[in-house]
Structures are given as C-alpha cells and as structure tokens.
Amino acid sequence: MSQYVINLSDQSGRHMVVLTMSEYDLKGSAADLVLDVVGIGNPLGLVTANILSDGQLDDFKALQKLIFDHDEQGQFIREDVSFLANGKELNPDAAVSNSFVPAERDGIKYLRCDLVVVTSEAQKSPSVTAASPAEDQVEAFARIIFLHQIAIGYQIDVTKEFPELIESIADAEKHNWIDIDVQKAAYRLTPEGKRIHDSYIAEAQTLIKRFDIYGDVDVDSSGTVRFDTALGKDMRVAVFETEGVDPFRARFLIGLNDGEFDQLSNWFELYRDEKWYSNLFAAVEQAPGADDIGPAIVRCVIDAGKAELRQDS
C-alpha cells in the first residue's frame, strides 16, 4: 500500500507538521481531509495512529487555531482561510488523492502533498515585497537552516556549548528532529527530521519547476510573450505575488536547494541575523511587483508560461 505524506504549514512557514497516512485513510474528498483529520478534536489520536509525531503536537494545534473557529453548532473553517495543495488552489469537492504528486526519498517512492494554509490577509496583499519578512518568518528560516546544516554533515559537537544554537537545539529536540550520533558525539537528524528537511527541498524543487521559466520574460509591443531569450526581465516576484506564493520564502528555499548556504562556515552567527536576511532579500524587495508591471500583463505572462510548461511536460 502506498504511503501518503502531507506537509501541512501556514504560509509564513512558522508552523509545519508532517502527516503520514495510507491510501485507506484518504478515501474521501479534500474537505473530508481538512475537517476530519486536520480538524480532529483530539490530536493525540493522530499520534496514537502513527500519523503525527508527538513532538509536532504544538505546531499542529497552532495550525488548527489558524484554520478553525467555533460557535454553538460546533467547529467550522474560518471564512478568511483557504488552502493551496502543491501550489494550486485546493478543490474541496475533489477526491483528496488528486492532491498528491509522486515523490521519492532515499530510493523509496511515495506520494506527497504540500498543503499550505492561506489567510485572506496574505491573499489581499499582492505587494508583499514592500516590507521585509516578518519576525516569525525569520524564525522559520533559521529553523530550516539549522536542520539543513545538520543534513549536509555539519558536526555540532554535543560535548561543547554553542550559545548561538541553544534555542534551535532545544526546539529540534522538542520536535524529535534531532538525536545524538554516539560514535561521532554530534547531532544528527532523526527520521522525522529527515522528513521535514526533505519536505523543504521538495517544496523548493516544485517552485523551481513552476516558476523558473519566469526568470527571463520578454513581452513585445504586440503582447507576445517569449521566454529564455536572454533579452527579457525577471518577473518571478510579480508572478509569485499573483499566484499567492510568498516571494521571500520562495527566494530562501530556492537558495537552500541550490546550495547557496552550504559553504557558510559561520552560518550559526548569521542564521538569526536580521541584517543578513535583509541583504539576502534585497533583490526581492527591489524587484518589480505585480502592480509595477501591471496585473493584466502578469496574468498574460503566467498563462503563456503555463502553456509552455504543459507543452514541455
């Protein structure tokens, strides 16, 4: 029986959990998944069923508070909440199995769904590049870099004290993402930690497949759109905004996937530094947004890009 993995997160990436399910668990619609599984009254039941890790209970409950509200008739999804499944709007009436895509980890094939909770505030604001990432986003990025450094082999000696890493180590231990490699006397990722890290890389690769084409866009006076001419403009930020993707998170994850942070010998001094993130995201903040280019032009570019991607696939 196939394994189904759901990476459930809020749009900022502050809270993220991994739900591991079987085909039997996913017989209903997408709405059934959200209401019956994500909205479960007692999340400990998911832990007992080996669907959710015990260390992720707090994040799961935080996501539930973001998604659901209550009245005298019971629990309901907030009006300002919607979902993206692998970057596309989730159809609540469709079979939930349609929301999964094939993936592979350590030679094992499985099916994955990156399910992102989006609130109306994020949807209403296309000009997210007007300001730097929020503090909770920086915390999320720092968490990712910490796990990534361990994943690529950085040795954090458990016999020494690292003041810069105290919070990250405590957080990762709480979520059961790291344990100790006794032979090396260093931290290593647990299977749960590897799954979380793999989900970030998978998210980055999905972003690259969907949006890399918009890095070189040429629109002539007749409105004809051409890609990869070496004469065009980078419209990725405008497209991210229009498609409901956080440009800061996209920039960060693509850099992570491309090994941009792998050679930072002093990463533990930088990974929580707001000035470092300010420099990292300067290009995002300065890039033309959807309003600068024109929503109609951006939509035309997106449609042309999707048509070309469909043809290539």
N, C-alpha and C positions, 0 to 999 in steps of 0.2 A: 504494500500500500504506500502511495506517495506521501512524502512529508510536505506540509504546507507551513511556511514561515511568514508571519505578519510582523513587520516593523512598524509599530504604532507610535507616532510622535506628534507633538504640536509643531506649528510652522517654524517657530524660533529654534527648535531642537533642544529646548531646555529639558523637556521630559520625553523619554523614549523607553519603550519596552519591546520585548520580543515575545510573541505568542507562537508556540509550536503546536500545530494541530494536524489531524489526519483527515483524509478525504471524507471519512464518516462524519466528522464534526462540522463539515461545510456543505450540507445538503441544501440549505435554504437560500434565501436571497441575501443581497448585501445588507438590506435593512435588518434582516434577522441576525446577521453577524453583529451589527452595531448594538442592537437592542438586547440581544440575549447573551452575547459574550462580553463585549466591551461594557455593556450596562449591567452586568451581573451584580446582584445585590450583595453577595458575599464573595469578594475576590479570592479569599482563601481556597475556595472551591477550585479555582484555576490552578493554584499551587499544588493542591492535592492530586489534581488530574495531570500534573506534569506539563501543563500548558504554559504557565508563567513561573518565572523564578521567584523565590521568596524574597530575594534582595531587591526586586523591582516593584514590590507592592506599593511603596510610597509614590513612585512615579506613576503607577497605574491609577491610583486613587486621585492623584492630581489631574490626570487626563480625564478621569470621569467627572470631576468637578468642572472642568472646562467645557465638557460636552453636554452634560445633563443638568436639568433643574427639576424641581419637584413642586407639585401642588396637591390639593386634596384628593385628586384622582390617581396620583402616583408619579412616576418618573417619566420625563419626556426630554427629547433633544431640544436644546436651545434654538430659537429662531435664527440667531446670527451664526450658527455653526454649519459648516459643510465639510465635505471630505474630498481629498484627492487620492486616487489609487494609482500608483506608478505615474504620477504627474497628470492624470486625467480625472475629470470630474466623476465621482462615483455615482453610478446609477443605482438607486436604492432598490429598484424592482428587478434588476438583472440577477441572474444566478451568481452567487458570490465567487464561484470557481472561475468566472470570467475575468476577475480582477487580478489573477495571478499570472506571472510570467516565469518561464523556465530559468533556472539559475544552477550554479554548480559551486561547491565548496569542498576543497581537499579531495577532489575526484568524485564526490557524492552529488548526484543530481537531486534537485528538489524544486519546489515552486514557491515563488516569493511575491509578496505584495507589500509595497511601501505605502502605508495608509497614513496620510497627514491630515491633522485636524486644522481647519482654517476658520477663523472668525471673521465676522463682517468688517471689523476694523482693518484687518490686513487686506481684505478684498477691496475696501473703499479707497485705499490709499495707493494709487499707482506710482506716486513719486516717492517711493521709499528710499531713493538714493539721496534725498535732500538732507538726511542726517546720518550720523554714524550708527553702527549696530548698537542695540540696546545692551545694557549690562548683563542681562540674562543670556543673551546670545554669546557674549564673550566667554561667559562661564561654560556654555555648551561647547564652544570651540576649544577651550582649554581642556575640557574633559576628553575630547576627541584626540587632540594632540598627545595627551598623556598616554592613552591606550595605544595610539599609533606608534609611539616611540618604543613601547614595550614589544609591540607586534613585530617591529622590524629589527629587534635584537638589542636595543639599548639596555645595558645592565644597570639596574638600580640596586645597589648593594644593600641588603636588608640589615647588615650589621652597622651601617652608618646612618647618620641623621641628615636629612635633606629638608631644611626649613621651607624651601620653596615648594616642596612636593607633599607636605603633611596633609593638606586638605584633599588633594587628589587621591593620595593613597588611601585615606580614610573612606572617601566616597566610593572608590573602586572596591575596597574590601567589603563595605556595607552592601554593595550590589552583587557581590560574588563574581566580580570581573577579573580579579587577580588572586593568585596564591603564591606560595614560595616554592621555587625550584631549589630543593635542599642541596643538590650537588653543586649548583652554581652560587648558592646563597644570594639569589636575586629574585625579583618578582617576575612572574610570567602570567600570561593570560589564561584564564580558565576556559573551558569550552563555551561558557556563557559569554565571557569577554571576547572570545574569538568571533562569536556570532554577532555581537554588537559591532565590533570593528569591521567585520566583513560587510555588514549592512551599510556602513558609511561608504566603503569602497564601491559597493554595488550601486548605491544612490548616485555617487559621482559618475560612474560609468554610464548610467542611464541619462544623466544630464548631458554628458558629452555626446552621446548618440543622438539626443533630441535637439541639442542647441548649438553644437559646434559649427554647424552649417551657417549660422547667422554671424559668425565672426568676420566674414568678408562678403558684404552685400552691396551690390551696385544697382541702383534704380535709375533708369534713364528718363528723359523728359516725357516719353510716351507712357511711363508707368511700368515698363517691362523690368522684371526683377531677374538679376543674374547673380550666381554665387561663385566664389573661389576664382575671381578674375584677377586678384592682386590689385584691383583698382577701386575696391569698394570700402565701405565703412563697417566698423564693428558695431552691430546693433544688438548684441546679446543682452545687454542690460535692459533695453527697451522691450525686448521680447520676453525676458524673464518677468518683468513687471506685468505685461499684458497677460501672460499665461499663469499668473498667480504664484510665481516662484520667487523666493527671497534671493535677490542678487548677491547679497553678502554671503549667505550660506552656500550658494552655488559656486561663487568665486573661491571660497575656502575649501570646499570638498574637491573641486577640480584640481586645485593646487596640491591637496593631500594625495590624490590619486596619481598625480604627475611626479611625485617625489620631491616637491618643492621644499618640504620641511625636513627631509631625511638627513641632510648634512648639517643641520643646526647643532653644533656641538654645545652651545649654551642655550638650548631650547627651554630648559627649565627656568631660565632667567627671563625669557621673553613671553612664554605662552599665556601669561596673565597680564601682560603689559599693554595697557590701552594705547600707548604711543606706537607700539609695534603693530597693533591691529590697524591703527589709523593710517600708517604707511602702507600696510598690506592692502587696505581697501580704498586707497586714494583714487585709483583708476576707476573703481566702481562709482564713487561719489562724483567724479568729474565726467563720466560717460553720459552721452545724451539719453534722456529718458523717453518714454512713450509720448509725453506731451511735447517735448522738444522736436521730435521727428514728425509727429502727427499721428494720432490713433489710427486713422484710415490707412495711412501708408504702412504702419507697423502691421496691421491686420493683413494687408495685401502681401507683405513680405512673409508673414507666418504661413499664410495659405500656400504661397509658392514654395516655401521651404518644405512644408509637409508633403506637398505633391512630389517634390524631388526625392524626398526620403522614401516615400512609398514606392517610387519607381526603382530606386536603388535596391530596396529590400526585395 
